[in-house]
Amino acid sequence: MGGESTTRTAPRSGGKSTGPVGSRTGQRLSGVAVALGIVLFLGGFGWGALVYRPYTVPTTSMTPTIDAGDRVLAQRVDGSRIHRGDVVVFNDKTWVTNAPVVKRVVAVGGDTVSCCTDGKLTVNGKQIDEGYLKGGAVEDKTIPTVKVPAGRLFLLGDERQGSLDSSAHLTDAAQGTVAESAVTARVDAVVWPVKGMLQRPTGFETLGALSQPGPLRVIVGLIIAGAVLVLGGGAYGPVAGLLGRRRSRTRTEPVGAR
């Protein structure tokens, strides 16, 4: 009739949504994404807890690589797997300390180490380019020639002037070397403040293979992927509902007066 206005709604297929938004398939995929995300997220944290240990470095002996108060993650490793250039955590009671010590391995069993030639550390007759040092050169550090016994390590701090490292224990029976068995972990990254993975000590490559990084990047990737899946899957329901309401409004067509 002349003054009446009605609306016409698009027909529905038995009350069930057949589109991708809000469909049963979408809901199932959302549930799978959340479940998989939880597995990846918790699995990543569990793997990290098994492989890595956190440490706080209390001194400046490893600057600029690691500053005092930095929080690091160190992979649990056997001392026999340590290579030149590794930054390790170890305990050696002969160094008169009950706390874990963090230093860099510059020579392993069988190596001959000394310092300094043209301001550089010398290992097995080769001058080592230590790019991780301030200025790239060793200053005020004199080390007579030391033959590292088998199964032992020679360690220095990256801050050579103030580090109480192997060079400070040269008069000991072991000439400052530390047993491989004293090593408990190898530092992979500085996580707080966030500095990321330690740079590879390429100056030692001419003497042999370097250690391969631990699985930290993979673990972080699993945790991030898990979080994305959980958040994405959990958001599916609210997003689908919002889009569904918008689609319902667009399907309602006004019919003019007749």
Backbone torsions as a table, in degrees:
resi	resn	phi	psi	omega
1	MET	NA	167.7	-167.5
2	GLY	-59.4	-38.7	-173.3
3	GLY	-102.3	11.6	-175.8
4	GLU	-97.7	147.4	176.1
5	SER	-130.8	130.5	-179.7
6	THR	-125.2	165.7	176.1
7	THR	-119.3	149.8	179.0
8	ARG	-121.5	125.5	-177.4
9	THR	-102.2	138.4	178.5
10	ALA	-59.0	138.9	-178.8
11	PRO	-63.1	149.4	179.2
12	ARG	-111.4	152.3	-176.9
13	SER	-93.8	77.1	174.2
14	GLY	68.2	19.5	177.3
15	GLY	82.6	3.2	-178.4
16	LYS	-109.5	137.7	178.2
17	SER	-81.0	129.3	179.7
18	THR	-103.1	-7.7	179.8
19	GLY	-80.7	170.7	-178.7
20	PRO	-68.3	-28.3	-178.6
21	VAL	-81.6	122.5	178.3
22	GLY	79.7	1.9	-179.3
23	SER	-72.1	161.0	178.4
24	ARG	-63.1	-37.0	177.9
25	THR	-61.3	-43.5	178.2
26	GLY	-62.0	-41.1	179.4
27	GLN	-64.3	-40.2	178.7
28	ARG	-65.5	-43.8	178.2
29	LEU	-62.9	-36.4	176.9
30	SER	-62.0	-44.1	178.8
31	GLY	-63.8	-40.6	177.6
32	VAL	-63.5	-41.5	179.9
33	ALA	-62.3	-43.4	179.2
34	VAL	-64.1	-45.9	-179.7
35	ALA	-61.9	-45.4	179.1
36	LEU	-64.6	-39.9	178.7
37	GLY	-61.1	-41.5	178.6
38	ILE	-63.1	-42.2	179.4
39	VAL	-61.5	-47.4	-179.2
40	LEU	-65.0	-44.2	-177.5
41	PHE	-62.2	-53.1	-179.2
42	LEU	-69.6	-35.5	178.0
43	GLY	-63.9	-41.1	177.9
44	GLY	-61.8	-45.7	178.5
45	PHE	-64.5	-41.3	179.3
46	GLY	-63.8	-43.3	177.8
47	TRP	-61.8	-44.5	179.2
48	GLY	-61.0	-39.9	-179.8
49	ALA	-66.1	-31.6	179.1
50	LEU	-75.8	-35.8	-171.5
51	VAL	-93.5	-33.2	-171.5
52	TYR	-116.0	154.0	173.7
53	ARG	-128.4	139.0	177.5
54	PRO	-88.3	143.8	176.0
55	TYR	-137.9	149.4	170.9
56	THR	-109.4	123.7	-178.1
57	VAL	-85.5	118.1	-171.8
58	PRO	-86.8	-13.3	-173.3
59	THR	-121.2	173.3	179.1
60	THR	-95.7	13.5	-173.9
61	SER	-67.5	-13.9	-179.5
62	MET	-112.5	12.9	176.5
63	THR	-71.1	150.0	3.2
64	PRO	-85.9	-1.0	-178.9
65	THR	-63.7	-47.3	-179.9
66	ILE	-135.4	123.6	-179.8
67	ASP	-91.6	162.8	177.4
68	ALA	-60.7	131.9	-179.3
69	GLY	90.0	-7.1	178.9
70	ASP	-66.7	144.1	175.9
71	ARG	-100.2	125.4	-177.2
72	VAL	-119.7	158.7	171.0
73	LEU	-111.6	127.3	-177.5
74	ALA	-122.4	130.7	-179.5
75	GLN	-79.0	132.2	176.0
76	ARG	-66.1	120.5	-179.9
77	VAL	-140.7	159.3	172.9
78	ASP	-82.4	140.0	-177.7
79	GLY	-58.1	-24.2	180.0
80	SER	-72.1	-12.0	-179.4
81	ARG	-96.2	5.3	-177.4
82	ILE	-80.3	140.8	178.4
83	HIS	-118.7	164.9	175.8
84	ARG	-58.3	139.9	179.1
85	GLY	93.1	-14.4	180.0
86	ASP	-67.9	143.2	169.7
87	VAL	-96.8	120.7	-171.6
88	VAL	-123.4	161.0	172.3
89	VAL	-109.7	130.7	-178.7
90	PHE	-147.9	164.6	175.4
91	ASN	-125.9	124.1	178.5
92	ASP	-138.0	108.1	-175.5
93	LYS	-65.0	-22.2	179.1
94	THR	-70.5	-13.6	177.7
95	TRP	-88.9	10.1	176.8
96	VAL	54.6	53.8	175.3
97	THR	-150.0	139.2	178.4
98	ASN	-99.6	-0.7	-178.0
99	ALA	-103.0	154.4	175.3
100	PRO	-60.4	143.8	-179.3
101	VAL	-114.5	140.6	179.4
102	VAL	-115.2	118.2	179.5
103	LYS	-144.8	171.5	178.4
104	ARG	-103.4	133.1	177.0
105	VAL	-77.9	121.9	178.9
106	VAL	-111.4	-12.6	177.9
107	ALA	-153.9	145.7	179.9
108	VAL	-117.6	178.0	-177.3
109	GLY	-52.6	129.2	-179.2
110	GLY	96.5	-15.2	179.9
111	ASP	-79.0	156.5	171.6
112	THR	-116.2	123.2	-174.2
113	VAL	-124.9	145.3	176.0
114	SER	-157.3	169.2	179.5
115	CYS	-158.3	137.9	7.3
116	CYS	-131.6	150.2	174.0
117	THR	-118.4	116.0	-175.3
118	ASP	53.6	38.2	178.6
119	GLY	74.8	13.5	-176.9
120	LYS	-124.9	149.3	174.3
121	LEU	-67.8	142.4	178.4
122	THR	-120.2	126.9	177.7
123	VAL	-128.3	123.5	-178.6
124	ASN	52.9	39.7	177.1
125	GLY	79.3	0.3	-179.1
126	LYS	-107.9	132.4	174.7
127	GLN	-75.7	132.1	-174.8
128	ILE	-100.1	126.1	175.3
129	ASP	-83.6	104.1	-177.3
130	GLU	-99.7	83.0	-176.1
131	GLY	-65.0	-16.6	-178.9
132	TYR	-79.8	-8.1	178.7
133	LEU	-83.9	155.6	173.2
134	LYS	-66.3	120.5	-179.5
135	GLY	78.6	-6.8	176.9
136	GLY	72.4	11.5	-179.4
137	ALA	-134.9	155.2	178.4
138	VAL	-91.6	129.6	-179.9
139	GLU	-120.4	142.3	174.2
140	ASP	52.7	40.4	178.6
141	LYS	-135.8	111.6	179.7
142	THR	-113.9	122.8	179.2
143	ILE	-127.0	116.7	175.5
144	PRO	-65.7	164.9	-178.2
145	THR	-60.7	124.9	179.7
146	VAL	-124.0	128.5	173.9
147	LYS	-94.2	114.7	-175.6
148	VAL	-77.9	121.5	179.8
149	PRO	-64.6	157.0	177.0
150	ALA	-59.4	140.1	178.9
151	GLY	78.5	11.0	-179.7
152	ARG	-129.8	165.9	-175.1
153	LEU	-130.9	149.5	174.3
154	PHE	-112.1	125.9	-171.8
155	LEU	-125.4	142.8	177.2
156	LEU	-133.5	154.8	172.1
157	GLY	-85.3	154.2	178.0
158	ASP	-72.7	-24.2	171.0
159	GLU	-92.9	87.8	-167.7
160	ARG	-67.4	-29.7	-174.8
161	GLN	-70.4	-35.1	-174.5
162	GLY	-113.2	5.8	-174.7
163	SER	-84.3	128.9	173.7
164	LEU	-89.6	85.3	-174.0
165	ASP	-118.5	-155.1	-179.0
166	SER	-58.0	-32.2	-178.9
167	SER	-65.7	-21.7	179.2
168	ALA	-88.2	-2.4	-177.8
169	HIS	-125.7	27.2	-177.0
170	LEU	-64.9	-24.7	-179.2
171	THR	-83.2	-6.1	177.1
172	ASP	-68.2	165.0	-179.4
173	ALA	-59.7	-33.1	-178.4
174	ALA	-91.6	9.6	179.7
175	GLN	53.2	40.0	176.0
176	GLY	82.7	-4.6	-178.9
177	THR	-78.5	157.7	-178.2
178	VAL	-123.1	140.9	179.9
179	ALA	-66.4	140.9	176.0
180	GLU	-56.1	-33.6	-178.1
181	SER	-67.4	-15.1	178.7
182	ALA	-78.2	-16.4	-178.9
183	VAL	-77.1	131.4	179.5
184	THR	-110.4	-23.1	-175.9
185	ALA	-163.2	161.5	176.8
186	ARG	-119.6	127.4	-176.3
187	VAL	-72.4	128.1	178.6
188	ASP	-103.5	-36.1	-172.6
189	ALA	-156.2	155.2	169.8
190	VAL	-100.3	117.1	-173.2
191	VAL	-102.5	-17.4	175.7
192	TRP	-151.8	120.0	-7.3
193	PRO	-61.9	156.6	-171.9
194	VAL	-68.8	110.4	176.4
195	LYS	-118.6	-12.7	176.5
196	GLY	84.9	-164.2	-177.5
197	MET	-68.4	145.6	176.0
198	LEU	-67.5	144.0	177.8
199	GLN	-69.7	147.1	178.9
200	ARG	-70.6	133.8	-178.5
201	PRO	-80.9	75.1	-170.9
202	THR	-64.0	-17.4	-179.8
203	GLY	-63.2	-18.7	-178.8
204	PHE	-93.7	-1.2	-175.2
205	GLU	-62.6	-30.0	-179.3
206	THR	-69.4	-14.3	-179.1
207	LEU	-98.1	-8.7	-179.1
208	GLY	148.4	-177.1	-176.1
209	ALA	-67.6	148.6	173.8
210	LEU	-95.1	161.2	175.5
211	SER	-67.8	145.0	173.8
212	GLN	-84.6	142.2	178.6
213	PRO	-58.5	150.7	177.0
214	GLY	-73.6	-174.8	-174.6
215	PRO	-83.3	21.8	-174.3
216	LEU	-59.3	-43.6	-179.3
217	ARG	-62.0	-40.4	179.2
218	VAL	-65.3	-42.6	-179.8
219	ILE	-62.0	-46.2	178.5
220	VAL	-62.0	-39.7	178.0
221	GLY	-61.3	-41.6	178.3
222	LEU	-63.4	-43.1	-179.4
223	ILE	-63.9	-44.1	180.0
224	ILE	-65.6	-45.1	179.2
225	ALA	-61.2	-40.8	178.2
226	GLY	-63.0	-43.0	179.6
227	ALA	-63.5	-40.9	179.4
228	VAL	-63.7	-43.5	179.9
229	LEU	-64.8	-42.6	179.5
230	VAL	-63.3	-47.4	-179.2
231	LEU	-66.7	-42.3	180.0
232	GLY	-65.6	-46.0	178.9
233	GLY	-65.8	-39.1	179.1
234	GLY	-67.7	-29.4	-179.2
235	ALA	-80.3	-11.6	-175.4
236	TYR	-59.5	-47.2	-177.3
237	GLY	-58.0	-56.9	179.1
238	PRO	-59.0	-40.6	-179.7
239	VAL	-66.7	-43.4	179.2
240	ALA	-62.0	-40.2	178.7
241	GLY	-64.0	-43.0	179.0
242	LEU	-62.3	-46.5	179.4
243	LEU	-65.2	-35.8	179.1
244	GLY	-64.1	-42.1	178.1
245	ARG	-63.6	-39.1	178.0
246	ARG	-64.9	-40.7	179.1
247	ARG	-65.2	-36.4	179.4
248	SER	-64.6	-40.0	179.3
249	ARG	-65.7	-38.3	-179.3
250	THR	-71.8	-22.2	179.8
251	ARG	-80.3	-16.1	-179.9
252	THR	-84.6	113.7	-175.3
253	GLU	-108.1	124.5	176.8
254	PRO	-70.8	141.1	177.5
255	VAL	-111.4	126.1	-176.2
256	GLY	-67.3	167.1	179.6
257	ALA	-63.2	139.8	-179.8
258	ARG	-120.7	NA	NA
